[in-house]
């Protein structure tokens, strides 16, 4: 007997800004998909609607993303109960493939039937619908960074999965789980909130929060240790033109003088503010301007480790872990 576990991966979704306004490039597609039934038990029914209404592969991929993200909610109960392990026997490679395919199909039907899923359900459903369209698609497993406490911590196991779909011979990155909404950590409830940032996401930005098992998917060489030591970037960063030029690491060690430094590029009239987790109120900060770069010097006098979040126009942008020397 051979046992092969199928791990239902878990993700605590970022607390993120509600970006319910659809991208102008896909407004027509999104509007059409919103007219579809909100509950569909047969994946072929959804595929029939999409193939009827759209011709371009990009529009079909967008239709799948939008329908899943607006109609499947995150399964909080599954998050709390932990990974589900499925055991099965097989006596040949062909039988192994067959059994794994059946398990995937059962997950798809369960996700549609219950209208909820964890990241494995979201990514598996997306791939299954792409296969039926057909569009070339893969499920990618790895680790993600979703909380401040993730900075500097290497997870023991993979904790997330997402997709890549091939459009015009180019692989495009998609995370429909994060596109569906976020977990309110205070109330422990899932908040449905369509997010456009994770459809055809910029690889350079996407990989700041996602680290795949297969490093060939990375556009630059990055070790797992480098990834986990990055700051926590929030969803609004994904499509922003603003860049953080320093520090490159998410862990800032504060010297005895008690000053923290960071710099931004491509910022014009936006307001910038910061807040330390161990202080009640945030403060507006003002830069020293050099060429296209804005340099910020922040005083931090407390003798305690904490987190510092940078806000752009009062929206969470990035968080650093602050350590006293």
C-alpha positions as a Markdown table, in Angstrom:
| # | Residue | x | y | z |
|---|---|---|---|---|
| 1 | Unk | 0.0 | 0.0 | 0.0 |
| 2 | Unk | 1.3 | 3.5 | -0.9 |
| 3 | Unk | 0.0 | 6.5 | 0.9 |
| 4 | Unk | 0.0 | 9.8 | -0.8 |
| 5 | Unk | -1.2 | 12.8 | 1.2 |
| 6 | Unk | -3.1 | 15.7 | -0.4 |
| 7 | Unk | -2.6 | 18.7 | 1.9 |
| 8 | Unk | -5.3 | 21.3 | 1.8 |
| 9 | Unk | -3.1 | 24.3 | 2.3 |
| 10 | Unk | -4.1 | 27.1 | 4.6 |
| 11 | Unk | -3.8 | 30.8 | 4.3 |
| 12 | Unk | -4.7 | 33.7 | 6.5 |
| 13 | Unk | -5.7 | 36.3 | 4.1 |
| 14 | Unk | -4.2 | 39.8 | 4.4 |
| 15 | Unk | -6.2 | 42.5 | 5.9 |
| 16 | Unk | -6.5 | 44.6 | 2.8 |
| 17 | Unk | -8.2 | 47.5 | 1.3 |
| 18 | Unk | -11.5 | 46.9 | -0.5 |
| 19 | Unk | -10.7 | 47.4 | -4.1 |
| 20 | Unk | -14.2 | 46.8 | -5.4 |
| 21 | Unk | -13.8 | 49.1 | -8.4 |
| 22 | Unk | -13.0 | 46.9 | -11.3 |
| 23 | Unk | -10.1 | 47.6 | -13.6 |
| 24 | Unk | -11.1 | 49.7 | -16.6 |
| 25 | Unk | -9.5 | 47.1 | -18.9 |
| 26 | Unk | -11.9 | 44.4 | -17.7 |
| 27 | Unk | -14.9 | 46.4 | -16.8 |
| 28 | Unk | -17.1 | 45.0 | -19.6 |
| 29 | Unk | -16.0 | 41.4 | -18.8 |
| 30 | Unk | -16.6 | 41.9 | -15.1 |
| 31 | Unk | -20.1 | 43.4 | -15.6 |
| 32 | Unk | -21.1 | 40.5 | -17.8 |
| 33 | Unk | -19.8 | 37.9 | -15.4 |
| 34 | Unk | -21.8 | 39.6 | -12.6 |
| 35 | Unk | -25.0 | 38.7 | -14.4 |
| 36 | Unk | -24.2 | 34.9 | -14.2 |
| 37 | Unk | -25.8 | 32.8 | -11.5 |
| 38 | Unk | -24.1 | 33.2 | -8.1 |
| 39 | Unk | -24.4 | 29.5 | -7.5 |
| 40 | Unk | -23.3 | 27.0 | -10.1 |
| 41 | Unk | -22.9 | 23.3 | -9.2 |
| 42 | Unk | -21.7 | 22.0 | -12.6 |
| 43 | Unk | -18.4 | 23.5 | -13.8 |
| 44 | Unk | -19.5 | 22.8 | -17.4 |
| 45 | Unk | -22.4 | 25.2 | -17.0 |
| 46 | Unk | -20.0 | 28.0 | -16.1 |
| 47 | Unk | -17.6 | 27.2 | -18.9 |
| 48 | Unk | -20.5 | 27.2 | -21.4 |
| 49 | Unk | -21.5 | 30.7 | -20.4 |
| 50 | Unk | -17.9 | 31.9 | -20.6 |
| 51 | Unk | -17.2 | 30.4 | -24.0 |
| 52 | Unk | -20.5 | 31.8 | -25.3 |
| 53 | Unk | -19.7 | 35.4 | -24.1 |
| 54 | Unk | -16.0 | 35.7 | -24.7 |
| 55 | Unk | -13.5 | 34.9 | -27.5 |
| 56 | Unk | -10.1 | 36.2 | -26.3 |
| 57 | Unk | -8.2 | 33.9 | -23.9 |
| 58 | Unk | -7.5 | 36.9 | -21.6 |
| 59 | Unk | -11.2 | 37.7 | -21.3 |
| 60 | Unk | -11.9 | 34.0 | -20.5 |
| 61 | Unk | -9.3 | 33.9 | -17.8 |
| 62 | Unk | -10.6 | 37.1 | -16.4 |
| 63 | Unk | -14.2 | 35.8 | -16.4 |
| 64 | Unk | -13.1 | 32.7 | -14.4 |
| 65 | Unk | -11.2 | 34.9 | -11.9 |
| 66 | Unk | -14.1 | 37.3 | -11.4 |
| 67 | Unk | -16.7 | 34.6 | -11.0 |
| 68 | Unk | -14.7 | 32.7 | -8.4 |
| 69 | Unk | -13.5 | 35.8 | -6.6 |
| 70 | Unk | -17.1 | 37.2 | -6.3 |
| 71 | Unk | -18.9 | 33.9 | -5.5 |
| 72 | Unk | -16.6 | 31.7 | -3.5 |
| 73 | Unk | -15.9 | 32.7 | 0.1 |
| 74 | Unk | -13.0 | 31.7 | 2.3 |
| 75 | Unk | -13.6 | 28.7 | 4.5 |
| 76 | Unk | -12.9 | 29.9 | 8.0 |
| 77 | Unk | -13.9 | 26.6 | 9.5 |
| 78 | Unk | -11.4 | 24.7 | 7.4 |
| 79 | Unk | -8.8 | 27.2 | 8.4 |
| 80 | Unk | -9.3 | 26.5 | 12.1 |
| 81 | Unk | -9.5 | 22.7 | 11.8 |
| 82 | Unk | -6.3 | 22.4 | 10.0 |
| 83 | Unk | -5.1 | 20.5 | 6.9 |
| 84 | Unk | -7.1 | 17.5 | 5.6 |
| 85 | Unk | -5.0 | 14.5 | 4.6 |
| 86 | Unk | -6.4 | 12.0 | 2.1 |
| 87 | Unk | -4.9 | 8.5 | 1.8 |
| 88 | Unk | -5.3 | 6.3 | -1.2 |
| 89 | Unk | -3.8 | 3.2 | -2.8 |
| 90 | Unk | -2.5 | 2.8 | -6.3 |
| 91 | Unk | -0.7 | 0.0 | -8.2 |
| 92 | Unk | 0.6 | 1.9 | -11.3 |
| 93 | Unk | 1.5 | 5.4 | -12.3 |
| 94 | Unk | -1.6 | 5.5 | -14.5 |
| 95 | Unk | -3.8 | 4.6 | -11.5 |
| 96 | Unk | -2.1 | 7.2 | -9.4 |
| 97 | Unk | -2.8 | 9.9 | -12.0 |
| 98 | Unk | -6.4 | 8.7 | -12.2 |
| 99 | Unk | -7.0 | 8.8 | -8.4 |
| 100 | Unk | -5.4 | 12.2 | -8.0 |
| 101 | Unk | -7.6 | 13.5 | -10.8 |
| 102 | Unk | -10.7 | 12.2 | -9.1 |
| 103 | Unk | -9.7 | 13.8 | -5.9 |
| 104 | Unk | -9.2 | 17.1 | -7.7 |
| 105 | Unk | -12.6 | 16.8 | -9.3 |
| 106 | Unk | -14.2 | 16.0 | -6.0 |
| 107 | Unk | -12.6 | 19.2 | -4.5 |
| 108 | Unk | -14.0 | 21.2 | -7.4 |
| 109 | Unk | -17.5 | 19.9 | -7.0 |
| 110 | Unk | -17.3 | 20.5 | -3.2 |
| 111 | Unk | -16.1 | 24.0 | -3.7 |
| 112 | Unk | -18.9 | 24.8 | -6.1 |
| 113 | Unk | -21.5 | 23.0 | -4.0 |
| 114 | Unk | -20.6 | 24.7 | -0.7 |
| 115 | Unk | -19.5 | 28.0 | -2.2 |
| 116 | Unk | -16.4 | 28.1 | 0.0 |
| 117 | Unk | -12.8 | 27.0 | 0.0 |
| 118 | Unk | -9.3 | 27.4 | 1.2 |
| 119 | Unk | -6.5 | 28.4 | -1.2 |
| 120 | Unk | -6.3 | 24.8 | -2.5 |
| 121 | Unk | -9.9 | 24.9 | -3.5 |
| 122 | Unk | -9.7 | 28.3 | -5.1 |
| 123 | Unk | -6.6 | 27.4 | -7.2 |
| 124 | Unk | -7.8 | 23.9 | -8.1 |
| 125 | Unk | -11.2 | 25.3 | -9.3 |
| 126 | Unk | -9.5 | 27.9 | -11.3 |
| 127 | Unk | -7.3 | 25.3 | -13.1 |
| 128 | Unk | -10.2 | 22.9 | -13.6 |
| 129 | Unk | -12.2 | 25.6 | -15.3 |
| 130 | Unk | -9.2 | 26.6 | -17.5 |
| 131 | Unk | -8.8 | 23.0 | -18.5 |
| 132 | Unk | -12.4 | 22.9 | -19.7 |
| 133 | Unk | -12.2 | 26.2 | -21.6 |
| 134 | Unk | -9.4 | 25.2 | -22.6 |
| 135 | Unk | -6.6 | 27.4 | -21.3 |
| 136 | Unk | -3.2 | 26.1 | -20.3 |
| 137 | Unk | -2.9 | 26.6 | -16.5 |
| 138 | Unk | -1.0 | 25.2 | -13.6 |
| 139 | Unk | -1.3 | 25.3 | -9.8 |
| 140 | Unk | 1.7 | 26.6 | -8.0 |
| 141 | Unk | 2.4 | 25.8 | -4.3 |
| 142 | Unk | 4.7 | 27.6 | -2.0 |
| 143 | Unk | 4.7 | 30.0 | 0.9 |
| 144 | Unk | 3.1 | 33.4 | 1.3 |
| 145 | Unk | 3.6 | 36.3 | 3.6 |
| 146 | Unk | 0.3 | 37.6 | 5.0 |
| 147 | Unk | 1.0 | 38.9 | 8.5 |
| 148 | Unk | 3.5 | 41.2 | 10.3 |
| 149 | Unk | 4.6 | 38.2 | 12.4 |
| 150 | Unk | 5.7 | 36.4 | 9.1 |
| 151 | Unk | 8.6 | 38.8 | 8.7 |
| 152 | Unk | 11.8 | 36.8 | 9.3 |
| 153 | Unk | 10.0 | 33.5 | 10.0 |
| 154 | Unk | 10.5 | 30.5 | 7.7 |
| 155 | Unk | 7.3 | 28.4 | 7.6 |
| 156 | Unk | 7.8 | 24.7 | 8.4 |
| 157 | Unk | 5.7 | 23.7 | 5.4 |
| 158 | Unk | 4.0 | 25.3 | 2.4 |
| 159 | Unk | 1.0 | 27.4 | 3.3 |
| 160 | Unk | -0.4 | 28.7 | 0.0 |
| 161 | Unk | -1.2 | 27.9 | -3.6 |
| 162 | Unk | -2.0 | 30.0 | -6.6 |
| 163 | Unk | -2.1 | 29.8 | -10.4 |
| 164 | Unk | -0.3 | 30.7 | -13.6 |
| 165 | Unk | -2.1 | 30.7 | -16.9 |
| 166 | Unk | -0.5 | 30.9 | -20.4 |
| 167 | Unk | -1.9 | 33.8 | -22.6 |
| 168 | Unk | -0.3 | 34.4 | -25.9 |
| 169 | Unk | 2.7 | 32.2 | -25.0 |
| 170 | Unk | 3.4 | 34.1 | -21.8 |
| 171 | Unk | 2.7 | 32.9 | -18.3 |
| 172 | Unk | 0.5 | 35.2 | -16.2 |
| 173 | Unk | 0.3 | 35.1 | -12.4 |
| 174 | Unk | -3.1 | 34.8 | -10.6 |
| 175 | Unk | -4.1 | 34.5 | -7.0 |
| 176 | Unk | -7.8 | 34.2 | -6.9 |
| 177 | Unk | -7.8 | 33.5 | -3.1 |
| 178 | Unk | -6.5 | 36.9 | -2.4 |
| 179 | Unk | -8.7 | 38.3 | -5.1 |
| 180 | Unk | -11.8 | 37.2 | -3.2 |
| 181 | Unk | -11.5 | 39.2 | 0.0 |
| 182 | Unk | -9.7 | 39.3 | 3.4 |
| 183 | Unk | -9.9 | 38.0 | 6.9 |
| 184 | Unk | -10.8 | 40.5 | 9.6 |
| 185 | Unk | -8.4 | 39.4 | 12.3 |
| 186 | Unk | -10.3 | 41.3 | 15.0 |
| 187 | Unk | -13.7 | 39.6 | 14.3 |
| 188 | Unk | -12.2 | 36.4 | 12.8 |
| 189 | Unk | -14.6 | 36.7 | 9.9 |
| 190 | Unk | -14.0 | 36.6 | 6.1 |
| 191 | Unk | -14.9 | 39.9 | 4.4 |
| 192 | Unk | -15.8 | 39.4 | 0.7 |
| 193 | Unk | -14.1 | 42.2 | -1.2 |
| 194 | Unk | -13.1 | 41.8 | -4.9 |
| 195 | Unk | -9.5 | 42.7 | -5.5 |
| 196 | Unk | -8.1 | 43.3 | -8.9 |
| 197 | Unk | -4.5 | 43.4 | -7.9 |
| 198 | Unk | -3.9 | 39.6 | -8.2 |
| 199 | Unk | -5.1 | 39.1 | -11.7 |
| 200 | Unk | -2.1 | 39.1 | -14.1 |
| 201 | Unk | 0.0 | 40.5 | -11.3 |
| 202 | Unk | 3.4 | 42.0 | -12.0 |
| 203 | Unk | 5.9 | 39.2 | -11.3 |
| 204 | Unk | 8.3 | 41.6 | -9.6 |
| 205 | Unk | 5.6 | 42.7 | -7.1 |
| 206 | Unk | 3.8 | 39.3 | -6.9 |
| 207 | Unk | 6.9 | 37.5 | -5.7 |
| 208 | Unk | 7.3 | 39.9 | -2.8 |
| 209 | Unk | 4.5 | 38.0 | -1.1 |
| 210 | Unk | 4.7 | 34.7 | -2.9 |
| 211 | Unk | 7.5 | 32.2 | -2.9 |
| 212 | Unk | 7.0 | 29.1 | -5.2 |
| 213 | Unk | 8.5 | 25.7 | -4.5 |
| 214 | Unk | 9.8 | 25.7 | -8.1 |
| 215 | Unk | 12.2 | 28.6 | -8.2 |
| 216 | Unk | 12.2 | 28.5 | -12.0 |
| 217 | Unk | 9.1 | 30.5 | -11.6 |
| 218 | Unk | 11.0 | 33.4 | -10.1 |
| 219 | Unk | 12.1 | 36.3 | -12.3 |
| 220 | Unk | 15.2 | 36.8 | -10.2 |
| 221 | Unk | 17.3 | 34.6 | -7.9 |
| 222 | Unk | 16.0 | 34.8 | -4.4 |
| 223 | Unk | 16.7 | 32.4 | -1.5 |
| 224 | Unk | 13.9 | 31.4 | 0.8 |
| 225 | Unk | 15.7 | 33.2 | 3.6 |
| 226 | Unk | 15.8 | 36.4 | 1.6 |
| 227 | Unk | 12.1 | 36.1 | 0.9 |
| 228 | Unk | 11.0 | 35.7 | 4.5 |
| 229 | Unk | 13.2 | 38.6 | 5.6 |
| 230 | Unk | 11.4 | 41.0 | 3.1 |
| 231 | Unk | 9.0 | 43.6 | 4.5 |
| 232 | Unk | 5.3 | 42.8 | 4.5 |
| 233 | Unk | 3.9 | 44.5 | 1.4 |
| 234 | Unk | 0.1 | 45.1 | 1.3 |
| 235 | Unk | -2.1 | 44.6 | -1.8 |
| 236 | Unk | -2.2 | 48.2 | -2.7 |
| 237 | Unk | 1.6 | 48.0 | -3.4 |
| 238 | Unk | 1.0 | 45.5 | -6.2 |
| 239 | Unk | -0.1 | 48.0 | -8.8 |
| 240 | Unk | 1.5 | 51.1 | -7.4 |
| 241 | Unk | 4.1 | 53.0 | -9.2 |
| 242 | Unk | 5.8 | 54.0 | -5.9 |
| 243 | Unk | 9.0 | 52.0 | -5.1 |
| 244 | Unk | 10.7 | 51.3 | -1.8 |
| 245 | Unk | 14.4 | 51.8 | -2.5 |
| 246 | Unk | 15.7 | 51.1 | 1.0 |
| 247 | Unk | 16.0 | 49.3 | 3.2 |
| 248 | Unk | 15.8 | 46.1 | 1.1 |
| 249 | Unk | 15.2 | 43.9 | 4.2 |
| 250 | Unk | 12.1 | 44.0 | 6.3 |
| 251 | Unk | 14.0 | 43.8 | 9.6 |
| 252 | Unk | 15.4 | 47.2 | 10.7 |
| 253 | Unk | 17.9 | 47.3 | 13.6 |
| 254 | Unk | 17.7 | 50.6 | 15.5 |
| 255 | Unk | 21.0 | 51.9 | 16.8 |
| 256 | Unk | 21.4 | 53.7 | 20.1 |
| 257 | Unk | 20.7 | 57.0 | 18.5 |
| 258 | Unk | 17.2 | 55.8 | 17.9 |
| 259 | Unk | 16.6 | 56.6 | 14.2 |
| 260 | Unk | 15.0 | 54.6 | 11.4 |
| 261 | Unk | 15.6 | 55.4 | 7.7 |
| 262 | Unk | 13.7 | 54.5 | 4.6 |
| 263 | Unk | 13.4 | 56.0 | 1.1 |
| 264 | Unk | 10.7 | 56.0 | -1.6 |
| 265 | Unk | 10.9 | 56.6 | -5.4 |
| 266 | Unk | 8.2 | 57.9 | -7.9 |
| 267 | Unk | 6.2 | 59.6 | -5.2 |
| 268 | Unk | 4.8 | 63.1 | -5.9 |
| 269 | Unk | 1.9 | 64.6 | -3.9 |
| 270 | Unk | 1.0 | 61.6 | -1.8 |
| 271 | Unk | 0.9 | 62.0 | 1.9 |
| 272 | Unk | 3.2 | 59.6 | 3.9 |
| 273 | Unk | 2.6 | 58.6 | 7.5 |
| 274 | Unk | 3.9 | 55.9 | 9.8 |
| 275 | Unk | 2.6 | 54.1 | 12.9 |
| 276 | Unk | 4.4 | 51.9 | 15.4 |
| 277 | Unk | 2.4 | 49.0 | 16.8 |
| 278 | Unk | 3.4 | 50.0 | 20.4 |
| 279 | Unk | 2.3 | 53.6 | 20.0 |
| 280 | Unk | -1.3 | 54.7 | 20.0 |
| 281 | Unk | -1.2 | 57.3 | 17.2 |
| 282 | Unk | 0.5 | 57.5 | 13.8 |
| 283 | Unk | 2.3 | 60.6 | 12.6 |
| 284 | Unk | 2.8 | 62.3 | 9.2 |
| 285 | Unk | 6.4 | 62.2 | 8.0 |
| 286 | Unk | 8.2 | 64.6 | 5.7 |
| 287 | Unk | 11.2 | 63.7 | 3.5 |
| 288 | Unk | 14.5 | 65.1 | 2.4 |
| 289 | Unk | 14.3 | 65.2 | -1.4 |
| 290 | Unk | 17.3 | 64.1 | -3.5 |
| 291 | Unk | 16.6 | 63.8 | -7.3 |
| 292 | Unk | 13.7 | 61.3 | -7.6 |
| 293 | Unk | 14.2 | 59.9 | -4.2 |
| 294 | Unk | 12.6 | 60.9 | -0.9 |
| 295 | Unk | 14.5 | 60.1 | 2.2 |
| 296 | Unk | 12.8 | 59.7 | 5.6 |
| 297 | Unk | 14.4 | 59.8 | 9.0 |
| 298 | Unk | 12.1 | 58.6 | 11.8 |
| 299 | Unk | 12.9 | 58.9 | 15.5 |
| 300 | Unk | 12.2 | 55.9 | 17.6 |
| 301 | Unk | 13.3 | 56.2 | 21.3 |
| 302 | Unk | 11.5 | 53.2 | 22.9 |
| 303 | Unk | 13.7 | 50.4 | 24.1 |
| 304 | Unk | 11.4 | 47.7 | 22.7 |
| 305 | Unk | 10.9 | 45.7 | 19.5 |
| 306 | Unk | 7.9 | 46.5 | 17.4 |
| 307 | Unk | 6.5 | 46.9 | 13.9 |
| 308 | Unk | 6.3 | 50.1 | 11.8 |
| 309 | Unk | 3.7 | 50.4 | 9.1 |
| 310 | Unk | 4.1 | 53.0 | 6.3 |
| 311 | Unk | 0.9 | 54.5 | 4.9 |
| 312 | Unk | 0.5 | 56.2 | 1.6 |
| 313 | Unk | -2.6 | 58.5 | 1.5 |
| 314 | Unk | -3.7 | 56.7 | 4.7 |
| 315 | Unk | -3.6 | 53.3 | 3.1 |
| 316 | Unk | -1.4 | 50.5 | 4.5 |
| 317 | Unk | 1.6 | 50.2 | 2.1 |
| 318 | Unk | 4.4 | 48.2 | 3.8 |
| 319 | Unk | 5.4 | 47.0 | 7.3 |
| 320 | Unk | 8.9 | 46.6 | 8.7 |
| 321 | Unk | 9.9 | 44.7 | 11.8 |
| 322 | Unk | 11.8 | 47.0 | 14.2 |
| 323 | Unk | 14.5 | 45.6 | 16.5 |
| 324 | Unk | 16.4 | 47.5 | 19.1 |
| 325 | Unk | 20.1 | 46.9 | 19.2 |
